[in-house]
Amino acid sequence: MKIRPLHDRVVVRRKEEEEKTAGGIVLPGAAKEKPNQGEVVAVGEGKLLDNGDVRALAVKVGDSVVFGRYADSNTLKVDGEELIIMSESDIYGVLEG
């Protein structure tokens, strides 16, 4: 199944969680913080402006992005995979390099 977000919405697959701390301590599932990085898997057509024009999104499929800690309130499962739908404005930046 595919999902096509509307307007300025973006679908993101969260980056895998780290299993160990920098000091080598293994964290149980409940103690781990969910990472605030992910990969864009789908984007909407763009933001509808007041004058009726559509502004294209600044992110594209495949971009690695950083998003707000509370941007994951809209999660869904597609083919057993947990995805997050968020507004483009919830994305802080694109990781490059």
Rosetta blueprint (number, residue, H / E / L):
1 M L
2 K L
3 I L
4 R L
5 P L
6 L L
7 H L
8 D L
9 R E
10 V E
11 V E
12 V E
13 R E
14 R E
15 K L
16 E L
17 E L
18 E L
19 E L
20 K E
21 T L
22 A L
23 G L
24 G L
25 I L
26 V E
27 L L
28 P L
29 G H
30 A H
31 A H
32 K L
33 E L
34 K L
35 P L
36 N L
37 Q E
38 G E
39 E E
40 V E
41 V E
42 A E
43 V E
44 G L
45 E L
46 G L
47 K E
48 L E
49 L L
50 D L
51 N L
52 G L
53 D L
54 V E
55 R E
56 A L
57 L L
58 A L
59 V L
60 K L
61 V L
62 G L
63 D L
64 S E
65 V E
66 V E
67 F E
68 G L
69 R L
70 Y L
71 A H
72 D H
73 S H
74 N L
75 T E
76 L E
77 K E
78 V E
79 D L
80 G L
81 E E
82 E E
83 L E
84 I E
85 I E
86 M E
87 S E
88 E H
89 S H
90 D H
91 I E
92 Y E
93 G E
94 V E
95 L E
96 E L
97 G L
